[in-house]
């Protein structure tokens, strides 16, 4: 009887070792998956920050145009602190002008670009040109 107990005990130890190896494998796989999810979350948060910054820059340029601070010229390009902006104006009628503001930055492997399209009353843009601000 003692032999059977020892035999059962040694078999039980082998199964326990297998269970530990299986649990370690599952833990390592779960850790790898979670680290990938964290990394993707960090990249997405960074991209969202850049989208917010680009949106604010477009809105700032648009408000400058509306208030007469900046003169719109087709294909105007300016660059500050890694950001570049381009303003294009397309007259649609005697009353409306289509303004396309493009803000870009090379932050990731590819270039990041944000575009805002707005219609502005033409007389606002004409006043900007006349005052020469």
N, C-alpha and C positions, 0 to 999 in steps of 0.2 A: 503494500500500500504506500509505503514511503516513496517508492520509485514513481508511482503514478502522480503523487503530489509534486515531486521534484520536476517531473516531465511537464506537468501542467504549469508549474511556476516558471520554468524556463521558456516555454512557449508564450506565456503571458508577457514576459519581459520583452520578447521580440516584437510583439504586437505593440507594446507601449513605445518602443523605440520607433517603429514605423509611424505611429500616431504623432509623435513629436516631430519627426521629419516632415510629415504631411502638414502639420500645423505651421511649422516654420516656413514651408513653401507657400502656403496660403497667406501668411503674414507678409512675406517678402513681396509677393505679387500685389497684394492690397496696398502696401506702402509705395510701390512703384507707380501704380495707377493713381493714387492720391497725389503723389508728387507731380505727375503730369498734369493733373487737374489744377493744382495750385499754380503751376507755371503758366498754363493757359489763362487762368484768371488774372495773373499779373500782367500778361501781355494785353488782355482785353481791357483791363483798367487803364493801362498806359495809353492805349489807343483811344479810349474814351476821353482821357485828359486832353489828348491832342485834338480830338474832334471839338471839344468844348473851347479850347484855345482858338482854333481856326474859326469857329462860329462867332466867337466874340470879336475876332479881328475883322471878319467880314461885316459884322454889324457896326463896328467902329468906323470902318471905311464908308459904309453906307450913310451913317449919320453925318460924317464929315461932308459927304457930297450934298446931302440935303441941307446942311447949314451953310454951305458955301465956302468951306475951308479948303477943300481940295479940288483942283481943276481936273475934270476927267479927260483923259486923252486915250484914244484907242491904242491898245497894246502897251499901256504904261506898265513898266515893271519896276518894282522897288524891292530891296532886300534888307531886312534887319534881323539880327540875332537868329539866323538860320531860316527865317520865314521869308517867303517871297510872295508878293501879291501882284495881280494883274487886273486891270480894270478895262473893260471894253464897253463902249456905248454904241447902240444901234438905234437910230431914229425910227420909230414905228409910225408916227403920224406927226402932225404939227403940234399936238398936245402931249404926246407920250414918247419917252425914250426908254428903251430897254437897257438896263445896266447889268452887266455880268461881272461879278467879282470872284476871282479865283485866288485862293490862298493855298500855298503848298509848302511842304517841308520834307526833306529826305531823312526820315527818322528810322524806318525799318529797312528791310532788305529792298523794298520797293518804295517808290515815291508816294507820299501821302498828299492827297489833294482834296480840297473842300470848295464847293462852288455855291454861290448865292446869286439868284436871278431876281431882279426887282424892276418894276416899272415906276419911273419917276416922271413927274410933270416936266415937260421940256423947258418951260420958262425958268424953273429952278436952276437947271444946268446952264441956261443962257445967261442968267444973272451971275453965276459963278464965273463964267468966261469973261463977262464984261468987267467985273470988278478985279479980275486978275489976282485973286487970292491964292 
